[in-house]
Amino acid sequence: MTEQRSEAKTRLDTVGVAATDPDHQQPWADLGLKPDEYANIREILGRRPTSSELAMYSVMWSEHCSYKSSKVHLRQFGDNVTDEMRASLMVGIGENAGVVDIGDGYAVTFKVESHNHPSYVEPYQGAATGVGGIVRDILAMGARPVAVMDPLRFGPLDAPDTHRVLPGIVAGVGGYGNCLGLPNIGGEAVFDETYAGNPLVNALCVGVMRHEEIHLAKASGAGNQVILYGAKTGGDGIGGVSVLASETFESTGPAKRPSVQVGDPFQEKLLIECTLEIFAEDLVVGIQDLGGAGLSCATSELASAGDGGMHVWLDRVPLRDSTLAPEEILMSESQERMMAVVTPENVDRFLEICAKWDVDATVVGEVNDSGRLTIEWHGESVVDVPPRTVAHEGPVYHRPFARPSWQDALQADRAEDLPRPATGEELKQTLLRLVASPNLCDKSWITDQYDRYVQGNTVLAQPEDSGMVRVDEETNLGVAVSTDCNGRFAKLDPYAGAQLALAESFRNVSTTGARPLAVSDCLNFGSPEDPDVMWQFAEATRGLAEGCRALGVPVTGGNVSLYNQTGQTAILPTPVVAVLGVIDDVTRRTPSGFVAEGQQVYLLGATREELSGSEWAHVVHGHLGGTPPRVDLAAEKELGDILVNASRDGLVDAAHDLSDGGLAQALVESCLRHGIGARVWLPDDLDAFVALFSESAGRAIVAVPRSEEVRFTDMCAARGFPHARIGVTDGRGEDALLDVQDQFSVSLGELRAAWSATLPAALG
């Protein structure tokens, strides 16, 4: 061991060596840096970087960490925040996660991030460490994590690679979250051929804290100690997501398994409880989790956001692999690690708490007022950099973008012109085919692998429109969260597609009775070096920013995931939007399924002949073309107010949004949830097929008790909002019917058989 260290030391690329050996060849291109980026690093430092400095800049200037291709567009999110939106926003974009005030002294933090490429390379560990990473982001804000969600995208259900990645990804999400004791309360599982070879694994976490418990990532106070605690640092995840998420996969290329982190949820559980006890005793000045870019990120971001100076003794970092070189230690993305800044008088108590929870903790650095981040290895200086140049002043690209040459032809190819069913029997068969399709079928094969009710505060979970958890057991204050995106809509019109994703998530939260409050997003796109893709990104970002302003919900943070393509095939543009809402009393929430017979079924909102990008066009015709449904954000906001007020006043017993599959799918899901049938009559002014399968936005169905019908309709009429009684709940059990009068009848048993068989038949 001593000989190894001695040999490593003689080979050490120190700051002094770098200054006297300017022509030393360095593998900057292999680390993902462009020629001008490497030249910029040399200009910043006034010399060539050491190998350790090169490692830090390469991971921190990667697409995943620096947002170099997207930050010029992301500024719109801040620019579109109004004073009214700021009223509840306690921490916005720029920290580990956003924080919003939900009342009664409580704050909630939430964020959604991606772990796409690692989950393709190693499905179980990629997905598991995605969950672990987002949980630590929430923990670092000072909050106790209380729930997770998982928006997922896969290739075709019958594709061999889907059968490789899907079981492992689902097992990774469930295994890590279940071991942490966090309920998985929602998400999505969507299938499309563009995700073959590039699945999307987005993970969301929600945390709760009191206002005074918010913590930020900054290293302030000269003389304060920097403590690394949690798991030891290993060779797994060197470069990790920083490198994997910053390049395009080739259809035929080597697997990158060494780059995928390995998670230990039991270590993370200890880390969570240890950190929360440290917070309770107010022992930290600043804190940061170690995720993408590992120590490179934690040290540079803490120093950059604080007083600007920090010295680190890298040889003090506890290692699982003693042969790691300094640059490998700095790049390692080993999981379950945190870094805290602690005043000298609190260090002993901090270490005592860590020892109590069997969590390794080591003082590895000290804050100073030098304005530099300096790192030494066995007494030799290997890093001496201005920390802001690493963490916050990386490259900024104004990537060229232009409306694709094929966009007009795509939009001209309307699904409204496709052959459609005409008879009642054809409508019935279309319904049965759609409810059994991969995107609309029962997802319990996936969700049954997740613990949805651990901790005892889950109020709503899959397959409800939104997940909901109780925050305060005395007052029943709670929050609801939904994630949504229709990538087909975004392909047809990225601006409208992003707003439709926002509107659907906003609507899903409103149907539960929660008032939408804030947004987090995970923007999944192809290569930013493709002007077509950058146009999609620019349009979607613009649409989302302007949509959030119109709905009065600020973007609090999120994630950009680019280079999601295999070879030249980019994924559908997939701007996943998470909306969080607050509800004063979770006992008054509105479920999505019909709960009793004899209730009046009302359709809210206007239905138009809007079939392009629909599930019907996708499943029946394999078609994608036309323009997506019209967006009317004023109507969405009005609908949201109606749903929230109706829930609060006890006017509705069930509410379900209309989105994928239209009215037909919403009726099926509402009936199957609790085994309650329905008799439905379709509006006379609409073609029966359009009435059932149009995917017009801004719509919902509600079940209204007879005793509240007048009050409910008066409320809608007073607002001038379209509403029509279209049915009544009728019958109970598998023999009960969904009876679309003058068209067809189908038993709930037949519907359930079609709806529930698809995933088990495909996946076993």
Secondary structure, DSSP 8 states (H G I E B T S, - for coil): -HHHHHHHHHT---HHHHHH-TT----TTTTT--HHHHHHHHHHHTS---HHHHHHHHHHTSHHHH-TTTHHHHHHHHHT--HHHHTTEEE-TTSSSEEEEEETTEEEEEEEEE-HHHHHHSHHHHHHHHHHHHHHHHHHTT-EEEEEEEEEEES-TTSHHHHHHHHHHHHHHHHHHHHHT--EEEEEEEE-GGGTT--EEEEEEEEEEEGGG-------STT-EEEEEES-B-STTBSHHHHHTTS-B-SS----GGGS----HHHHHHHHHHHHHHHHTT--SEEEE--TTHHHHHHHHHHHHTTSEEEEEGGGS-BS-TT--HHHHHHB--SSEEEEEE-GGGHHHHHHHHHHTT--EEEEEEEESSS-EEEEETTEEEEEE-HHHHHT------------TTHHHHHHS-GGGS----SHHHHHHHHHHHHTSTTTS--HHHHTTS-SSTTS-EEE-TTSSSEEEES-TTT--EEEEEEE--HHHHHH-HHHHHHHHHHHHHHHHHHTT-EEEEEEEEEE-S-TTSHHHHHHHHHHHHHHHHHHHHHT--EEEEEEE---EETTEE---EEEEEEEEEES-GGG---SS--STT-EEEEES------TT-HHHHHHH----S------HHHHHHHHHHHHHHHHTT--SEEEE--TTHHHHHHHHHHHHHTEEEEE---TTS-HHHHHH---SS-EEEEE-GGGHHHHHHHHHHHT--EEEEEEEEEESTT-EEEETTTEEEEHHHHHHHHHHHHHHHH-
